[in-house]
Amino acid sequence: MTELLLVGTIARAHGNKGQVIVNPETDFAHDRFAVGNELVVEEARGGRATTRRITAVRFQDGRPIVALEGVDSMNDAEALAGAELKMPAEALGALPARTFYRHDLVGCEVRDTAGRAIGRVTGVEGPMEQSRLVVAGAKGELLIPMAEGICVSVDTAAKSIVVDPPDGLMDLNSATRTSDSE
C-alpha cells in the first residue's frame, strides 16, 4: 500500500463554483497544488476518501484556492470543509541538498556530537527556512533549530540526527518549557 502524506486541509468553500481554500501543510505549496496533480481527499465527516485532480488553482495570501474535479458547486465545496488533502509519498519528488521532508525527520534519534542521547523527534515546527525540531527528551520537550551549525548530521535512512547545540540552548529549552507549563 502506498504511503499517503498530508499536504493540506480544506479550510472552507470559496465562491459559488466549487472552489476551496486550502491551508497548506507543506513548504512546497506551488508544487503540490498545481493543475493536473491528483490529491486524495479524506473527508472530515464520514471518513470517505476519493482521488480528485486539480483543475484550477490560484494563490491568495500564500494559500491555494483550488478547483477539484467533481466538486462543481458551493454545496459540494462546503461538504469538504475540514477534509485532509494527501499525496502519495513517491509523488513528492526529490528535495534540494540539506532539505528534508518533515515526515522523514519525525522518529529520528537525536544525539550530541559526544554521542549522548538527547531524545527523539516528535515533530517539526515553523517554515522551511526557520524549522525547529520538537524533541522528546529525558527532561521534557526541547526545541532545536534546524540550523546548519547546530544540526551537523542528518541521516533520515538511519533515523539519526547529530547536533552541536550552542552553550545554554538545552538549559534555555528546559527553563522555557517549565515556565510555560506553570
NUKOL-79614 format. One line per 4 residues: number of its first residue (from 1); for each residue x, y, z of N, C-alpha, C. Coordinates in Angstrom, 3 decimals, decimal comma. Layout:
<torses>
NUM> X:Y:Z:X:Y:Z:X:Y:Z ~ ... $
</torses>
This chain:
<torses>
1> 0,843:-1,187:0,000:0,000:0,000:0,000:0,887:1,248:0,000 ~ 0,515:2,234:-0,753:1,268:3,473:-0,883:1,050:4,351:0,341 ~ 2,144:4,920:0,857:2,042:5,830:1,985:1,530:7,176:1,491 ~ 0,475:7,682:2,148:-0,098:8,985:1,807:0,356:10,007:2,831 $
5> 0,775:11,171:2,343:1,275:12,219:3,221:0,411:13,465:3,125 ~ 0,144:14,055:4,259:-0,687:15,254:4,345:0,023:16,433:3,693 ~ -0,664:17,106:2,751:-0,111:18,311:2,122:-0,990:19,541:2,386 ~ -2,188:19,330:2,933:-3,051:20,462:3,233:-4,391:20,011:3,784 $
9> -5,145:20,981:4,292:-6,516:20,731:4,724:-7,414:21,793:4,102 ~ -8,628:21,397:3,803:-9,582:22,341:3,223:-10,172:23,189:4,341 ~ -9,994:24,504:4,228:-10,496:25,435:5,237:-11,995:25,670:5,047 ~ -12,366:26,010:3,793:-13,779:26,317:3,519:-13,982:26,474:2,024 $
13> -15,246:26,610:1,653:-15,593:26,865:0,254:-15,213:28,298:-0,102 ~ -14,976:28,512:-1,395:-14,671:29,857:-1,881:-15,495:30,102:-3,138 ~ -16,382:31,071:-3,072:-17,225:31,373:-4,227:-18,328:30,341:-4,401 ~ -18,997:30,399:-5,563:-20,144:29,515:-5,786:-19,900:28,479:-6,879 $
17> -18,638:28,306:-7,292:-18,347:27,356:-8,371:-17,577:26,130:-7,894 ~ -17,581:25,873:-6,575:-16,971:24,661:-6,058:-15,509:24,762:-5,684 ~ -14,949:25,953:-5,692:-13,552:26,086:-5,291:-13,435:26,047:-3,766 ~ -12,242:25,654:-3,293:-11,989:25,584:-1,859:-10,697:26,320:-1,527 $
21> -10,650:26,874:-0,318:-9,425:27,482:0,201:-8,715:26,414:1,011 ~ -7,409:26,280:0,768:-6,615:25,236:1,411:-5,619:25,857:2,384 ~ -5,506:25,246:3,561:-4,429:25,567:4,495:-3,306:24,593:4,183 ~ -2,222:25,058:3,541:-1,162:24,134:3,149:-0,396:23,591:4,356 $
25> -0,026:22,334:4,269:0,798:21,665:5,285:2,099:21,227:4,629 ~ 2,645:22,087:3,789:3,848:21,791:3,032:4,608:23,079:2,779 ~ 5,913:22,965:2,651:6,729:24,120:2,283:6,763:24,309:0,772 ~ 6,137:23,410:0,032:6,177:23,427:-1,430:4,760:23,504:-2,000 $
29> 3,982:24,472:-1,516:2,579:24,585:-1,902:2,400:24,733:-3,415 ~ 3,271:25,497:-4,078:3,122:25,700:-5,527:3,355:24,399:-6,296 ~ 4,187:23,525:-5,774:4,417:22,226:-6,423:3,280:21,255:-6,139 ~ 2,820:21,214:-4,899:1,782:20,243:-4,503:0,410:20,592:-5,083 $
33> 0,114:21,883:-5,168:-1,205:22,325:-5,624:-1,100:22,918:-7,023 ~ -0,657:22,117:-7,947:-0,532:22,523:-9,346:-1,618:21,828:-10,167 ~ -2,073:22,503:-11,212:-3,094:21,936:-12,096:-2,603:20,585:-12,622 ~ -3,480:19,599:-12,558:-3,155:18,257:-13,037:-2,753:17,295:-11,931 $
37> -2,283:17,811:-10,788:-1,913:16,927:-9,678:-3,154:16,251:-9,127 ~ -2,963:15,020:-8,667:-4,050:14,290:-8,021:-3,854:14,304:-6,521 ~ -4,950:14,547:-5,806:-4,952:14,556:-4,350:-5,945:13,525:-3,848 ~ -5,608:12,875:-2,751:-6,574:12,029:-2,067:-7,265:12,928:-1,053 $
41> -8,576:13,049:-1,186:-9,375:13,901:-0,315:-10,038:13,003:0,720 ~ -9,586:13,127:1,981:-10,168:12,349:3,079:-11,118:13,259:3,831 ~ -12,408:13,005:3,636:-13,435:13,871:4,209:-13,456:13,789:5,729 ~ -13,657:14,935:6,371:-13,705:15,009:7,829:-14,964:14,321:8,357 $
45> -16,055:14,492:7,634:-17,323:13,873:8,034:-17,544:12,635:7,178 ~ -17,648:11,499:7,826:-17,909:10,270:7,089:-16,653:9,486:6,752 ~ -15,498:10,135:6,766:-14,235:9,448:6,548:-14,014:8,892:5,157 ~ -14,818:9,292:4,189:-14,673:8,783:2,825:-13,447:9,408:2,169 $
49> -12,723:8,613:1,397:-11,553:9,112:0,674:-11,763:8,929:-0,822 ~ -11,533:10,014:-1,569:-11,640:9,958:-3,021:-10,425:10,654:-3,630 ~ -10,045:10,201:-4,811:-8,946:10,842:-5,528:-9,545:11,850:-6,490 ~ -9,018:13,084:-6,422:-9,523:14,151:-7,286:-8,347:14,895:-7,905 $
53> -8,513:15,266:-9,172:-7,486:16,011:-9,909:-7,738:17,510:-9,732 ~ -6,664:18,274:-9,606:-6,771:19,735:-9,522:-6,992:20,264:-10,943 ~ -8,089:21,009:-11,123:-8,409:21,541:-12,452:-8,065:23,020:-12,600 ~ -7,945:23,718:-11,472:-7,558:25,136:-11,492:-7,013:25,489:-10,117 $
57> -6,091:26,453:-10,101:-5,528:26,897:-8,825:-5,016:28,321:-8,968 ~ -5,153:29,071:-7,899:-4,517:30,382:-7,780:-4,204:30,568:-6,313 ~ -3,283:31,461:-6,039:-2,854:31,685:-4,661:-3,269:33,067:-4,200 ~ -3,740:33,119:-2,959:-4,131:34,379:-2,343:-3,559:34,383:-0,929 $
61> -2,686:35,352:-0,642:-2,045:35,445:0,664:-1,353:34,145:1,062 ~ -0,724:33,482:0,102:0,035:32,259:0,369:-0,794:31,001:0,470 ~ -2,101:31,127:0,349:-2,985:29,958:0,433:-3,546:29,630:-0,938 ~ -3,535:28,350:-1,310:-4,105:27,977:-2,592:-5,635:28,001:-2,562 $
65> -6,202:28,496:-3,633:-7,641:28,374:-3,877:-7,738:27,400:-5,034 ~ -8,341:26,250:-4,767:-8,261:25,110:-5,669:-9,636:24,701:-6,178 ~ -9,685:24,351:-7,460:-10,868:23,707:-8,046:-10,510:22,238:-8,234 ~ -11,373:21,367:-7,714:-11,148:19,928:-7,800:-12,161:19,287:-8,732 $
69> -11,693:18,343:-9,501:-12,555:17,580:-10,408:-13,722:16,983:-9,622 ~ -14,949:17,197:-10,106:-16,133:16,635:-9,471:-16,713:17,473:-8,347 ~ -16,083:18,577:-8,009:-16,597:19,495:-6,983:-17,034:20,738:-7,752 ~ -18,339:20,798:-8,061:-18,824:21,796:-9,013:-19,700:22,889:-8,420 $
73> -20,078:22,762:-7,140:-20,966:23,767:-6,554:-20,474:24,165:-5,172 ~ -21,034:25,261:-4,678:-20,695:25,715:-3,340:-21,067:24,643:-2,313 ~ -22,195:23,961:-2,507:-22,610:22,899:-1,585:-21,601:21,757:-1,566 ~ -21,107:21,358:-2,759:-20,081:20,308:-2,829:-18,831:20,735:-2,064 $
77> -18,419:21,988:-2,264:-17,215:22,508:-1,617:-17,400:22,622:-0,106 ~ -18,552:23,099:0,331:-18,814:23,229:1,764:-18,777:21,886:2,469 ~ -19,202:20,836:1,789:-19,194:19,490:2,374:-17,771:18,987:2,629 ~ -16,789:19,592:1,956:-15,397:19,157:2,112:-14,622:19,933:3,183 $
81> -15,260:20,904:3,828:-14,566:21,682:4,866:-13,974:20,733:5,909 ~ -12,701:20,928:6,218:-12,013:20,089:7,196:-11,354:18,853:6,606 ~ -11,602:18,575:5,329:-11,010:17,388:4,697:-9,501:17,523:4,605 ~ -8,814:16,405:4,763:-7,361:16,385:4,596:-7,032:16,055:3,147 $
85> -6,024:16,738:2,625:-5,556:16,518:1,258:-4,211:15,827:1,337 ~ -4,114:14,671:0,698:-2,900:13,870:0,783:-2,394:13,498:-0,596 ~ -1,094:13,205:-0,650:-0,451:12,757:-1,889:0,383:11,529:-1,571 ~ 0,545:10,636:-2,553:1,446:9,501:-2,345:2,871:10,004:-2,116 $
89> 3,593:9,365:-1,221:4,958:9,777:-0,890:5,842:9,838:-2,127 ~ 5,690:8,876:-3,039:6,552:8,853:-4,228:6,252:9,995:-5,192 ~ 5,109:10,644:-5,052:4,763:11,764:-5,933:5,410:13,072:-5,481 ~ 6,000:13,088:-4,288:6,550:14,327:-3,757:7,877:14,719:-4,403 $
93> 8,619:13,771:-4,896:9,862:14,086:-5,601:11,037:14,356:-4,687 ~ 12,195:14,544:-5,293:13,440:14,780:-4,556:13,510:16,219:-4,065 ~ 14,267:16,403:-3,013:14,459:17,731:-2,418:15,879:18,222:-2,660 ~ 16,078:19,528:-2,551:17,446:20,059:-2,630:18,305:19,517:-1,477 $
97> 19,614:19,593:-1,628:20,541:19,132:-0,593:20,244:19,818:0,739 ~ 20,408:19,089:1,831:20,196:19,562:3,209:18,776:20,060:3,455 ~ 17,843:19,515:2,686:16,422:19,798:2,882:15,752:18,455:3,101 ~ 14,806:18,401:4,052:14,216:17,126:4,437:12,704:17,258:4,555 $
101> 12,006:16,181:4,227:10,578:16,140:4,489:10,368:15,974:5,991 ~ 9,387:16,676:6,511:9,099:16,603:7,944:8,831:15,172:8,388 ~ 8,091:14,431:7,583:7,759:13,057:7,984:9,000:12,176:8,074 ~ 10,069:12,520:7,353:11,315:11,753:7,442:12,095:12,087:8,715 $
105> 11,902:13,282:9,270:12,608:13,684:10,483:11,947:13,144:11,748 ~ 10,617:13,018:11,720:9,893:12,515:12,889:10,320:11,069:13,138 ~ 10,668:10,801:14,378:11,128:9,468:14,764:12,643:9,344:14,822 ~ 13,363:10,346:14,311:14,827:10,295:14,359:15,321:10,425:15,802 $
109> 16,357:9,655:16,118:17,019:9,740:17,409:18,035:10,887:17,346 ~ 18,014:11,775:18,335:18,914:12,928:18,361:19,993:12,690:19,407 ~ 21,248:12,872:18,978:22,405:12,748:19,867:23,283:13,980:19,688 ~ 24,063:14,285:20,725:25,010:15,386:20,566:26,296:14,851:19,947 $
113> 27,244:15,722:19,664:28,478:15,315:18,982:29,338:14,389:19,834 ~ 29,093:14,332:21,140:29,807:13,408:22,020:29,116:12,051:22,086 ~ 27,967:11,919:21,394:27,254:10,640:21,372:26,197:10,479:22,443 ~ 25,991:11,500:23,270:24,973:11,413:24,323:23,571:11,567:23,728 $
117> 22,659:10,702:24,155:21,276:10,748:23,677:20,580:11,991:24,213 ~ 19,888:12,694:23,325:19,106:13,878:23,712:17,623:13,542:23,704 ~ 17,180:12,781:22,712:15,773:12,393:22,635:15,387:12,005:21,226 ~ 14,081:11,942:21,001:13,542:11,528:19,710:12,670:12,652:19,153 $
121> 12,772:12,895:17,833:11,985:13,937:17,174:10,519:13,501:17,129 ~ 9,642:14,364:17,656:8,204:14,085:17,633:7,462:14,987:16,659 ~ 8,137:16,042:16,188:7,505:16,950:15,244:8,502:17,974:14,748 ~ 8,051:18,779:13,783:8,860:19,859:13,237:7,954:21,081:13,162 $
125> 8,437:22,207:13,706:7,658:23,450:13,716:8,288:24,475:12,795 ~ 7,479:25,390:12,323:7,966:26,533:11,560:8,133:26,259:10,082 ~ 8,315:27,336:9,320:8,529:27,191:7,874:9,921:26,635:7,595 ~ 10,136:26,198:6,361:11,373:25,527:5,986:12,619:26,312:6,405 $
129> 12,639:27,616:6,184:13,847:28,389:6,465:14,038:28,697:7,949 ~ 13,076:28,347:8,802:13,183:28,585:10,246:12,669:27,390:11,041 ~ 12,866:26,180:10,531:12,338:24,979:11,179:13,040:24,692:12,496 ~ 12,254:24,135:13,413:12,756:23,677:14,704:12,307:22,248:14,913 $
133> 13,236:21,405:15,352:12,887:20,035:15,720:12,231:20,067:17,091 ~ 11,122:19,364:17,240:10,497:19,178:18,541:10,977:17,812:19,015 ~ 11,741:17,817:20,110:12,399:16,596:20,574:11,885:16,242:21,964 ~ 11,427:14,991:22,119:11,026:14,484:23,426:12,291:13,990:24,112 $
137> 12,732:14,740:25,135:13,950:14,405:25,865:13,632:13,890:27,253 ~ 14,664:13,495:27,971:14,501:12,951:29,314:13,880:13,964:30,273 ~ 14,138:15,254:30,056:13,612:16,295:30,945:12,422:17,028:30,341 ~ 11,839:16,496:29,280:10,693:17,138:28,648:10,973:17,491:27,203 $
141> 10,122:18,327:26,663:10,205:18,713:25,252:11,280:19,773:25,026 ~ 12,067:19,575:23,973:13,116:20,518:23,588:12,861:21,008:22,176 ~ 13,234:22,251:21,891:13,175:22,798:20,540:14,604:23,028:20,073 ~ 14,959:22,424:18,944:16,314:22,543:18,407:16,223:23,101:16,992 $
145> 16,821:24,270:16,750:16,777:24,854:15,401:17,451:23,947:14,374 ~ 16,860:23,871:13,188:17,440:23,098:12,078:18,466:23,959:11,347 ~ 19,346:24,578:12,102:20,369:25,453:11,526:21,614:24,623:11,210 ~ 22,330:25,050:10,172:23,493:24,307:9,693:24,540:24,081:10,775 $
149> 24,847:25,050:11,595:25,861:24,881:12,633:25,391:24,083:13,833 ~ 24,092:23,883:13,956:23,547:23,142:15,102:23,263:21,698:14,717 ~ 22,543:21,475:13,627:22,291:20,112:13,143:23,435:19,758:12,190 ~ 24,432:19,078:12,730:25,650:18,836:11,956:25,549:17,608:11,062 $
153> 24,631:16,689:11,380:24,475:15,490:10,566:23,025:15,014:10,648 ~ 22,432:14,778:9,490:21,074:14,249:9,431:21,089:13,059:8,487 ~ 20,722:11,895:9,010:20,648:10,672:8,214:19,252:10,091:8,396 ~ 18,333:10,478:7,503:16,941:10,036:7,664:16,796:8,534:7,463 $
157> 17,636:7,920:6,643:17,566:6,471:6,430:17,905:5,729:7,722 ~ 18,888:6,229:8,458:19,288:5,615:9,724:18,483:6,167:10,904 ~ 17,592:7,151:10,625:16,773:7,807:11,656:17,662:8,384:12,755 ~ 18,693:9,134:12,330:19,683:9,671:13,250:20,001:11,129:12,918 $
161> 20,056:11,951:13,973:20,448:13,355:13,833:21,494:13,640:14,905 ~ 22,597:14,249:14,495:23,644:14,663:15,429:23,607:16,185:15,496 ~ 23,576:16,702:16,737:23,511:18,140:16,938:24,695:18,629:17,768 ~ 25,058:19,875:17,542:26,083:20,550:18,321:25,444:21,825:18,860 $
165> 24,653:21,678:19,942:23,909:22,837:20,445:24,835:23,864:21,071 ~ 24,580:25,150:20,818:25,387:26,192:21,461:25,166:26,159:22,973 ~ 26,152:26,655:23,697:26,046:26,693:25,158:24,744:27,355:25,585 ~ 24,050:26,700:26,493:22,831:27,252:27,062:21,545:26,875:26,343 $
169> 21,635:26,320:25,106:20,405:26,017:24,367:19,540:25,003:25,110 ~ 20,142:23,940:25,608:19,356:22,911:26,291:18,787:23,436:27,606 ~ 19,542:24,275:28,305:19,042:24,881:29,539:17,918:25,862:29,248 ~ 18,058:26,635:28,176:17,020:27,585:27,773:15,722:26,851:27,476 $
173> 15,816:25,746:26,736:14,642:24,947:26,427:13,955:24,472:27,699 ~ 14,721:23,936:28,649:14,143:23,422:29,891:13,470:24,532:30,676 ~ 14,133:25,690:30,791:13,578:26,818:31,542:12,321:27,349:30,886 ~ 12,331:27,465:29,537:11,182:27,989:28,803:10,001:27,045:28,935 $
177> 10,204:25,765:28,752:9,109:24,798:28,829:8,553:24,700:30,233 ~ 9,405:24,817:31,275:8,937:24,761:32,653:8,066:25,971:32,962 ~ 8,507:27,173:32,575:7,728:28,384:32,870:6,441:28,440:32,051 ~ 6,438:27,842:30,850:5,218:27,811:30,042:4,138:26,974:30,715 $
181> 4,534:25,906:31,413:3,552:24,985:31,984:3,065:25,433:33,355 ~ 3,711:26,425:33,950:3,299:26,863:35,296:2,142:27,818:35,247 $
</torses>
